[in-house]
């Protein structure tokens, strides 16, 4: 049986995306934390080590510096190894810059949304879209 839950959020960068959720319990830095060539998490101190973010809807509390994370995210978006979208509990200007730069330079949009991520489980099917009021609508489908 499939169950669906919907929540709203605020876009840091608007867009639409769909993919399987990858939920991280701790913030992740893209600088030194993600391999832009593969999308693999390579931060040896992070519990997500070895998982791949490419094409996923990445959900985590926040980003974690460095300012160079924006360039790594933009490069991953260009290569097609970035998440399809990112859900954060707190706004992250560094990740927003990376997504904005990629959209401007490469014409590739990756939505970045601030919302509650509690209840989203890795493996859920997530769809992000804009509501009529411009807010982000996040729909999670779970198999039970």
C-alpha positions, -999 to +999 in steps of 0.1 A: +000+000+000+013+035-009+008+064+015+013+100+005+021+130+027+023+166+017+041+195+033+050+230+022+083+249+024+101+280+011+121+280-020+157+293-018+158+284-055+125+275-072+122+245-095+106+211-099+122+177-091+114+141-083+135+114-070+142+089-042+150+106-008+184+103+008+181+116+043+212+126+062+211+131+100+240+155+100+249+185+078+272+178+049+298+200+033+301+196-005+337+208-003+356+177+006+323+158+013+310+151-022+329+138-052+316+160-080+326+134-106+305+107-091+281+121-066+296+098-039+298+111-003+335+109+005+337+126+039+351+099+061+337+115+093+301+116+079+276+088+085+266+090+049+300+079+036+298+058+005+262+068-004+255+086-037+235+118-040+231+118-078+195+122-088+183+119-053+163+144-032+188+151-005+173+160+029+194+172+057+194+197+086+216+222+067+247+225+047+281+227+064+304+253+050+330+259+033+322+287+009+338+264-017+308+241-014+290+264-038+315+257-066+314+219-059+276+219-061+276+239-093+301+215-109+281+185-098+249+200-112+268+206-145+281+170-146+247+155-137+260+140-104+242+164-080+210+158-062+178+164-082+168+187-053+178+195-018+155+199+013+170+217+043+156+226+077+176+259+077+184+282+048+219+278+034+233+307+014+263+288+002+243+260-014+219+285-028+248+303-045+259+270-061+224+262-074+219+298-087+253+298-105+245+265-121+211+277-133+227+309-147+257+293-163+244+260-174+206+265-176+201+236-152+177+241-123+180+222-090+153+233-064+166+241-029+138+242-003+137+250+034+111+228+051+106+204+079+122+171+070+110+150+100+091+120+088+109+118+054+128+084+051+155+074+028+139+056-001+107+076-001+097+089-035+097+127-032+083+153-057+089+190-054+068+216-072+056+251-068+021+257-053-002+284-067+011+308-039+047+303-050+055+282-020+072+248-024+050+217-022+068+186-012+050+153-016+064+121-001+051+087-012+060+057+011+054+020+007+039+004+038 
